[in-house]
Amino acid sequence: MSVLARMVAGVPVDPDAPTARRWATEELLDPVYHEQRSLLASLLDWIAEQLAGLRTPAALSPLAVLAVVLVLVAVVGIAFLVAGPVRLSRRGGADRRVLADGDARTSDEIRAAADAAATAGDFATAVLERFRAIVRGLEERAVLDERAARTAHEAALAAAARLPALGSELVAAGRTFDDVAYGDVPATAQDEVRLRGLDARVQDARPTPATEVTDLAVAAPR
């Protein structure tokens, strides 16, 4: 239970200095405050310094108690604002795969879904499905290995390594997928046309042999 919750539940509101320091220390030790240490470090260090300067013998005055409570409330609020989005992004990261588990559609079937969405003016779905069709098509051609948990960024980089002439376009397409799917960026008709054209070029492209890609990776300076 949070220290603030214990205080509300009935802990005396007129603590002595050691008790106040213990409350603040326990609250600041909560892992939520260390999700992004770089953003909270200065504030936490300052609070620790102020608490260390409290005199031990005497009980805190009501005004001092109020100050401690306000500081703790401020820390909790900041931590919620900082750590909340971090946790959400981590949760969402596990679902950022291009192809969902159980999606057994062929590349032609996914392309048909993309075409239908584009015709209906649903460019977001059209863009997402078009990128999925690109990835599924590369898997069908054994240019990419079949891997359900692959993200758009991972798929784009892997495809770019095998299709270097289209590398920048593939990476940009992967970024568009993420922006539309997870960044609340609206897809446009231009995005749909761009990915449609890329899909056609990828289908016509001759991939670099996997052995050459491996050799280049080994020979590259580290």
Phi and psi restraints in degrees (value plus and minus 20) as a CYANA .aco file:
   2 SER   PHI     -84.2   -44.2
   2 SER   PSI     131.4   171.4
   3 VAL   PHI     -80.3   -40.3
   3 VAL   PSI     -59.3   -19.3
   4 LEU   PHI     -82.6   -42.6
   4 LEU   PSI     -58.6   -18.6
   5 ALA   PHI     -84.6   -44.6
   5 ALA   PSI     -60.1   -20.1
   6 ARG   PHI     -84.5   -44.5
   6 ARG   PSI     -57.8   -17.8
   7 MET   PHI     -82.8   -42.8
   7 MET   PSI     -63.6   -23.6
   8 VAL   PHI     -87.6   -47.6
   8 VAL   PSI     -51.6   -11.6
   9 ALA   PHI     -95.4   -55.4
   9 ALA   PSI     -30.3     9.7
  10 GLY   PHI     119.2   159.2
  10 GLY   PSI     -11.3    28.7
  11 VAL   PHI     -88.8   -48.8
  11 VAL   PSI     121.0   161.0
  12 PRO   PHI     -73.2   -33.2
  12 PRO   PSI     118.9   158.9
  13 VAL   PHI    -110.3   -70.3
  13 VAL   PSI     -13.6    26.4
  14 ASP   PHI    -145.1  -105.1
  14 ASP   PSI      45.4    85.4
  15 PRO   PHI     -97.3   -57.3
  15 PRO   PSI     139.0   179.0
  16 ASP   PHI    -100.7   -60.7
  16 ASP   PSI     155.9   195.9
  17 ALA   PHI     -80.7   -40.7
  17 ALA   PSI     -65.8   -25.8
  18 PRO   PHI     -79.1   -39.1
  18 PRO   PSI     -59.8   -19.8
  19 THR   PHI     -84.7   -44.7
  19 THR   PSI     -61.8   -21.8
  20 ALA   PHI     -83.3   -43.3
  20 ALA   PSI     -62.0   -22.0
  21 ARG   PHI     -84.0   -44.0
  21 ARG   PSI     -59.5   -19.5
  22 ARG   PHI     -84.5   -44.5
  22 ARG   PSI     -62.4   -22.4
  23 TRP   PHI     -76.4   -36.4
  23 TRP   PSI     -71.1   -31.1
  24 ALA   PHI     -84.3   -44.3
  24 ALA   PSI     -60.7   -20.7
  25 THR   PHI     -83.5   -43.5
  25 THR   PSI     -64.6   -24.6
  26 GLU   PHI     -83.1   -43.1
  26 GLU   PSI     -59.8   -19.8
  27 GLU   PHI     -84.8   -44.8
  27 GLU   PSI     -61.3   -21.3
  28 LEU   PHI     -94.6   -54.6
  28 LEU   PSI     -38.7     1.3
  29 LEU   PHI     -99.7   -59.7
  29 LEU   PSI     -31.1     8.9
  30 ASP   PHI     -76.4   -36.4
  30 ASP   PSI     112.8   152.8
  31 PRO   PHI     -77.4   -37.4
  31 PRO   PSI     -42.6    -2.6
  32 VAL   PHI     -80.3   -40.3
  32 VAL   PSI     -48.7    -8.7
  33 TYR   PHI     -99.3   -59.3
  33 TYR   PSI     -27.0    13.0
  34 HIS   PHI    -129.3   -89.3
  34 HIS   PSI      -8.4    31.6
  35 GLU   PHI     -83.0   -43.0
  35 GLU   PSI     -59.9   -19.9
  36 GLN   PHI    -155.2  -115.2
  36 GLN   PSI      57.8    97.8
  37 ARG   PHI     -75.2   -35.2
  37 ARG   PSI     -57.2   -17.2
  38 SER   PHI     -81.7   -41.7
  38 SER   PSI     -47.6    -7.6
  39 LEU   PHI    -107.8   -67.8
  39 LEU   PSI     -44.1    -4.1
  40 LEU   PHI    -129.1   -89.1
  40 LEU   PSI     -30.3     9.7
  41 ALA   PHI     -76.8   -36.8
  41 ALA   PSI     -68.3   -28.3
  42 SER   PHI     -81.1   -41.1
  42 SER   PSI     -64.1   -24.1
  43 LEU   PHI     -84.8   -44.8
  43 LEU   PSI     -64.5   -24.5
  44 LEU   PHI     -84.9   -44.9
  44 LEU   PSI     -61.1   -21.1
  45 ASP   PHI     -82.4   -42.4
  45 ASP   PSI     -61.3   -21.3
  46 TRP   PHI     -84.3   -44.3
  46 TRP   PSI     -62.7   -22.7
  47 ILE   PHI     -82.0   -42.0
  47 ILE   PSI     -62.8   -22.8
  48 ALA   PHI     -81.3   -41.3
  48 ALA   PSI     -60.7   -20.7
  49 GLU   PHI     -84.1   -44.1
  49 GLU   PSI     -61.8   -21.8
  50 GLN   PHI     -85.4   -45.4
  50 GLN   PSI     -60.9   -20.9
  51 LEU   PHI     -88.8   -48.8
  51 LEU   PSI     -54.8   -14.8
  52 ALA   PHI     -85.0   -45.0
  52 ALA   PSI     -44.6    -4.6
  53 GLY   PHI    -105.6   -65.6
  53 GLY   PSI     -23.4    16.6
  54 LEU   PHI     -88.2   -48.2
  54 LEU   PSI     122.8   162.8
  55 ARG   PHI     -97.9   -57.9
  55 ARG   PSI     115.3   155.3
  56 THR   PHI     -96.4   -56.4
  56 THR   PSI     -64.1   -24.1
  57 PRO   PHI     -81.0   -41.0
  57 PRO   PSI     -62.8   -22.8
  58 ALA   PHI    -113.6   -73.6
  58 ALA   PSI     131.5   171.5
  59 ALA   PHI     -92.1   -52.1
  59 ALA   PSI     132.3   172.3
  60 LEU   PHI     -92.2   -52.2
  60 LEU   PSI     126.1   166.1
  61 SER   PHI     -94.2   -54.2
  61 SER   PSI     140.2   180.2
  62 PRO   PHI     -74.7   -34.7
  62 PRO   PSI     -56.6   -16.6
  63 LEU   PHI     -85.8   -45.8
  63 LEU   PSI     -59.6   -19.6
  64 ALA   PHI     -87.0   -47.0
  64 ALA   PSI     -59.1   -19.1
  65 VAL   PHI     -80.1   -40.1
  65 VAL   PSI     -64.8   -24.8
  66 LEU   PHI     -80.6   -40.6
  66 LEU   PSI     -60.5   -20.5
  67 ALA   PHI     -83.0   -43.0
  67 ALA   PSI     -63.3   -23.3
  68 VAL   PHI     -82.0   -42.0
  68 VAL   PSI     -65.0   -25.0
  69 VAL   PHI     -81.9   -41.9
  69 VAL   PSI     -63.1   -23.1
  70 LEU   PHI     -83.6   -43.6
  70 LEU   PSI     -59.1   -19.1
  71 VAL   PHI     -82.8   -42.8
  71 VAL   PSI     -65.0   -25.0
  72 LEU   PHI     -83.5   -43.5
  72 LEU   PSI     -60.9   -20.9
  73 VAL   PHI     -82.4   -42.4
  73 VAL   PSI     -60.9   -20.9
  74 ALA   PHI     -82.8   -42.8
  74 ALA   PSI     -62.1   -22.1
  75 VAL   PHI     -83.4   -43.4
  75 VAL   PSI     -64.2   -24.2
  76 VAL   PHI     -81.0   -41.0
  76 VAL   PSI     -62.1   -22.1
  77 GLY   PHI     -83.5   -43.5
  77 GLY   PSI     -63.8   -23.8
  78 ILE   PHI     -84.5   -44.5
  78 ILE   PSI     -62.7   -22.7
  79 ALA   PHI     -82.7   -42.7
  79 ALA   PSI     -58.3   -18.3
  80 PHE   PHI     -84.5   -44.5
  80 PHE   PSI     -63.1   -23.1
  81 LEU   PHI     -85.9   -45.9
  81 LEU   PSI     -55.6   -15.6
  82 VAL   PHI    -102.0   -62.0
  82 VAL   PSI     -70.6   -30.6
  83 ALA   PHI     -97.7   -57.7
  83 ALA   PSI     -47.5    -7.5
  84 GLY   PHI     -78.0   -38.0
  84 GLY   PSI     -73.8   -33.8
  85 PRO   PHI     -81.7   -41.7
  85 PRO   PSI     -53.5   -13.5
  86 VAL   PHI     -81.7   -41.7
  86 VAL   PSI     -65.8   -25.8
  87 ARG   PHI     -85.7   -45.7
  87 ARG   PSI     -59.1   -19.1
  88 LEU   PHI     -84.3   -44.3
  88 LEU   PSI     -60.9   -20.9
  89 SER   PHI     -87.1   -47.1
  89 SER   PSI     -55.5   -15.5
  90 ARG   PHI     -87.6   -47.6
  90 ARG   PSI     -59.5   -19.5
  91 ARG   PHI     -84.0   -44.0
  91 ARG   PSI     -64.1   -24.1
  92 GLY   PHI     -88.6   -48.6
  92 GLY   PSI     -47.9    -7.9
  93 GLY   PHI     -80.0   -40.0
  93 GLY   PSI     -52.6   -12.6
  94 ALA   PHI     -88.3   -48.3
  94 ALA   PSI     -40.3    -0.3
  95 ASP   PHI    -124.5   -84.5
  95 ASP   PSI     -10.9    29.1
  96 ARG   PHI    -106.4   -66.4
  96 ARG   PSI      16.3    56.3
  97 ARG   PHI    -103.6   -63.6
  97 ARG   PSI     130.5   170.5
  98 VAL   PHI     -90.6   -50.6
  98 VAL   PSI     -68.6   -28.6
  99 LEU   PHI    -132.0   -92.0
  99 LEU   PSI     105.6   145.6
 100 ALA   PHI     -91.2   -51.2
 100 ALA   PSI     135.3   175.3
 101 ASP   PHI     -77.4   -37.4
 101 ASP   PSI     115.2   155.2
 102 GLY   PHI      66.1   106.1
 102 GLY   PSI     -22.7    17.3
 103 ASP   PHI     -99.9   -59.9
 103 ASP   PSI      77.6   117.6
 104 ALA   PHI    -120.3   -80.3
 104 ALA   PSI      -6.1    33.9
 105 ARG   PHI     -84.7   -44.7
 105 ARG   PSI     127.2   167.2
 106 THR   PHI     -98.6   -58.6
 106 THR   PSI     147.0   187.0
 107 SER   PHI     -82.3   -42.3
 107 SER   PSI     -56.3   -16.3
 108 ASP   PHI     -85.4   -45.4
 108 ASP   PSI     -58.1   -18.1
 109 GLU   PHI     -86.9   -46.9
 109 GLU   PSI     -58.8   -18.8
 110 ILE   PHI     -89.5   -49.5
 110 ILE   PSI     -58.3   -18.3
 111 ARG   PHI     -81.9   -41.9
 111 ARG   PSI     -59.6   -19.6
 112 ALA   PHI     -82.4   -42.4
 112 ALA   PSI     -58.6   -18.6
 113 ALA   PHI     -86.1   -46.1
 113 ALA   PSI     -58.6   -18.6
 114 ALA   PHI     -85.6   -45.6
 114 ALA   PSI     -62.6   -22.6
 115 ASP   PHI     -82.4   -42.4
 115 ASP   PSI     -63.3   -23.3
 116 ALA   PHI     -83.5   -43.5
 116 ALA   PSI     -61.1   -21.1
 117 ALA   PHI     -85.6   -45.6
 117 ALA   PSI     -61.1   -21.1
 118 ALA   PHI     -83.9   -43.9
 118 ALA   PSI     -61.3   -21.3
 119 THR   PHI     -81.8   -41.8
 119 THR   PSI     -55.5   -15.5
 120 ALA   PHI    -101.6   -61.6
 120 ALA   PSI     -22.7    17.3
 121 GLY   PHI      61.9   101.9
 121 GLY   PSI     -10.2    29.8
 122 ASP   PHI    -111.1   -71.1
 122 ASP   PSI      61.0   101.0
 123 PHE   PHI     -92.4   -52.4
 123 PHE   PSI     -46.7    -6.7
 124 ALA   PHI     -82.7   -42.7
 124 ALA   PSI     -71.1   -31.1
 125 THR   PHI     -83.9   -43.9
 125 THR   PSI     -59.2   -19.2
 126 ALA   PHI     -81.2   -41.2
 126 ALA   PSI     -63.6   -23.6
 127 VAL   PHI     -86.2   -46.2
 127 VAL   PSI     -65.5   -25.5
 128 LEU   PHI     -83.5   -43.5
 128 LEU   PSI     -65.4   -25.4
 129 GLU   PHI     -86.7   -46.7
 129 GLU   PSI     -55.4   -15.4
 130 ARG   PHI     -85.1   -45.1
 130 ARG   PSI     -61.1   -21.1
 131 PHE   PHI     -87.7   -47.7
 131 PHE   PSI     -58.7   -18.7
 132 ARG   PHI     -81.1   -41.1
 132 ARG   PSI     -58.8   -18.8
 133 ALA   PHI     -84.2   -44.2
 133 ALA   PSI     -58.8   -18.8
 134 ILE   PHI     -80.9   -40.9
 134 ILE   PSI     -67.7   -27.7
 135 VAL   PHI     -85.5   -45.5
 135 VAL   PSI     -66.4   -26.4
 136 ARG   PHI     -82.6   -42.6
 136 ARG   PSI     -59.0   -19.0
 137 GLY   PHI     -82.7   -42.7
 137 GLY   PSI     -59.8   -19.8
 138 LEU   PHI     -88.2   -48.2
 138 LEU   PSI     -53.7   -13.7
 139 GLU   PHI     -86.9   -46.9
 139 GLU   PSI     -61.0   -21.0
 140 GLU   PHI     -84.3   -44.3
 140 GLU   PSI     -50.6   -10.6
 141 ARG   PHI    -108.9   -68.9
 141 ARG   PSI     -17.5    22.5
 142 ALA   PHI      44.1    84.1
 142 ALA   PSI       0.8    40.8
 143 VAL   PHI     -94.6   -54.6
 143 VAL   PSI     -58.3   -18.3
 144 LEU   PHI    -135.0   -95.0
 144 LEU   PSI     125.2   165.2
 145 ASP   PHI     -95.3   -55.3
 145 ASP   PSI     131.0   171.0
 146 GLU   PHI     -95.7   -55.7
 146 GLU   PSI      97.1   137.1
 147 ARG   PHI    -165.3  -125.3
 147 ARG   PSI      91.4   131.4
 148 ALA   PHI     -86.0   -46.0
 148 ALA   PSI     -51.7   -11.7
 149 ALA   PHI    -106.8   -66.8
 149 ALA   PSI     -12.6    27.4
 150 ARG   PHI     -87.7   -47.7
 150 ARG   PSI     113.5   153.5
 151 THR   PHI    -106.1   -66.1
 151 THR   PSI     148.6   188.6
 152 ALA   PHI     -82.2   -42.2
 152 ALA   PSI     -61.0   -21.0
 153 HIS   PHI     -84.4   -44.4
 153 HIS   PSI     -64.2   -24.2
 154 GLU   PHI     -83.9   -43.9
 154 GLU   PSI     -62.5   -22.5
 155 ALA   PHI     -83.8   -43.8
 155 ALA   PSI     -61.5   -21.5
 156 ALA   PHI     -84.3   -44.3
 156 ALA   PSI     -63.0   -23.0
 157 LEU   PHI     -86.4   -46.4
 157 LEU   PSI     -62.7   -22.7
 158 ALA   PHI     -84.9   -44.9
 158 ALA   PSI     -61.0   -21.0
 159 ALA   PHI     -88.2   -48.2
 159 ALA   PSI     -58.4   -18.4
 160 ALA   PHI     -83.2   -43.2
 160 ALA   PSI     -53.9   -13.9
 161 ALA   PHI     -85.7   -45.7
 161 ALA   PSI     -52.9   -12.9
 162 ARG   PHI    -110.4   -70.4
 162 ARG   PSI     -42.8    -2.8
 163 LEU   PHI    -146.3  -106.3
 163 LEU   PSI      47.9    87.9
 164 PRO   PHI     -80.1   -40.1
 164 PRO   PSI     -49.8    -9.8
 165 ALA   PHI     -85.9   -45.9
 165 ALA   PSI     -43.8    -3.8
 166 LEU   PHI    -129.7   -89.7
 166 LEU   PSI      -7.6    32.4
 167 GLY   PHI     -75.8   -35.8
 167 GLY   PSI     -69.5   -29.5
 168 SER   PHI     -85.5   -45.5
 168 SER   PSI     -56.8   -16.8
 169 GLU   PHI     -87.7   -47.7
 169 GLU   PSI     -58.6   -18.6
 170 LEU   PHI     -86.0   -46.0
 170 LEU   PSI     -63.0   -23.0
 171 VAL   PHI     -84.0   -44.0
 171 VAL   PSI     -61.4   -21.4
 172 ALA   PHI     -84.0   -44.0
 172 ALA   PSI     -57.7   -17.7
 173 ALA   PHI     -86.0   -46.0
 173 ALA   PSI     -59.8   -19.8
 174 GLY   PHI     -82.9   -42.9
 174 GLY   PSI     -57.7   -17.7
 175 ARG   PHI     -86.9   -46.9
 175 ARG   PSI     -59.5   -19.5
 176 THR   PHI     -82.3   -42.3
 176 THR   PSI     -61.8   -21.8
 177 PHE   PHI     -76.9   -36.9
 177 PHE   PSI     -69.6   -29.6
 178 ASP   PHI     -84.0   -44.0
 178 ASP   PSI     -61.6   -21.6
 179 ASP   PHI     -81.4   -41.4
 179 ASP   PSI     -63.3   -23.3
 180 VAL   PHI     -94.5   -54.5
 180 VAL   PSI     -63.0   -23.0
 181 ALA   PHI     -95.1   -55.1
 181 ALA   PSI     -56.8   -16.8
 182 TYR   PHI    -145.6  -105.6
 182 TYR   PSI     -34.2     5.8
 183 GLY   PHI    -123.9   -83.9
 183 GLY   PSI     -12.7    27.3
 184 ASP   PHI      36.9    76.9
 184 ASP   PSI      10.2    50.2
 185 VAL   PHI    -111.6   -71.6
 185 VAL   PSI     103.4   143.4
 186 PRO   PHI     -88.4   -48.4
 186 PRO   PSI     116.7   156.7
 187 ALA   PHI    -101.2   -61.2
 187 ALA   PSI     128.3   168.3
 188 THR   PHI    -136.2   -96.2
 188 THR   PSI     148.7   188.7
 189 ALA   PHI     -81.6   -41.6
 189 ALA   PSI     -53.9   -13.9
 190 GLN   PHI     -85.1   -45.1
 190 GLN   PSI     -58.1   -18.1
 191 ASP   PHI     -81.7   -41.7
 191 ASP   PSI     -63.0   -23.0
 192 GLU   PHI     -83.8   -43.8
 192 GLU   PSI     -63.4   -23.4
 193 VAL   PHI     -84.3   -44.3
 193 VAL   PSI     -60.8   -20.8
 194 ARG   PHI     -83.1   -43.1
 194 ARG   PSI     -66.8   -26.8
 195 LEU   PHI     -91.6   -51.6
 195 LEU   PSI     -50.8   -10.8
 196 ARG   PHI     -83.7   -43.7
 196 ARG   PSI     -64.9   -24.9
 197 GLY   PHI     -84.7   -44.7
 197 GLY   PSI     -59.8   -19.8
 198 LEU   PHI     -83.2   -43.2
 198 LEU   PSI     -60.9   -20.9
 199 ASP   PHI     -77.4   -37.4
 199 ASP   PSI     -64.5   -24.5
 200 ALA   PHI     -84.8   -44.8
 200 ALA   PSI     -61.0   -21.0
 201 ARG   PHI     -88.5   -48.5
 201 ARG   PSI     -56.9   -16.9
 202 VAL   PHI     -83.6   -43.6
 202 VAL   PSI     -60.4   -20.4
 203 GLN   PHI     -83.6   -43.6
 203 GLN   PSI     -52.6   -12.6
 204 ASP   PHI    -107.8   -67.8
 204 ASP   PSI     -35.4     4.6
 205 ALA   PHI     -94.6   -54.6
 205 ALA   PSI     127.8   167.8
 206 ARG   PHI    -120.4   -80.4
 206 ARG   PSI      97.2   137.2
 207 PRO   PHI     -92.4   -52.4
 207 PRO   PSI     130.7   170.7
 208 THR   PHI     -88.0   -48.0
 208 THR   PSI     114.6   154.6
 209 PRO   PHI     -74.6   -34.6
 209 PRO   PSI     122.3   162.3
 210 ALA   PHI     -79.5   -39.5
 210 ALA   PSI     -52.8   -12.8
 211 THR   PHI     -85.4   -45.4
 211 THR   PSI     -56.1   -16.1
 212 GLU   PHI     -87.7   -47.7
 212 GLU   PSI     -58.8   -18.8
 213 VAL   PHI     -82.6   -42.6
 213 VAL   PSI     -62.3   -22.3
 214 THR   PHI     -84.1   -44.1
 214 THR   PSI     -63.1   -23.1
 215 ASP   PHI     -82.7   -42.7
 215 ASP   PSI     -60.0   -20.0
 216 LEU   PHI     -84.9   -44.9
 216 LEU   PSI     -59.7   -19.7
 217 ALA   PHI     -84.9   -44.9
 217 ALA   PSI     -58.5   -18.5
 218 VAL   PHI     -90.5   -50.5
 218 VAL   PSI     -57.3   -17.3
 219 ALA   PHI     -99.9   -59.9
 219 ALA   PSI     -37.1     2.9
 220 ALA   PHI     -85.4   -45.4
 220 ALA   PSI     117.4   157.4
 221 PRO   PHI     -85.7   -45.7
 221 PRO   PSI     126.9   166.9
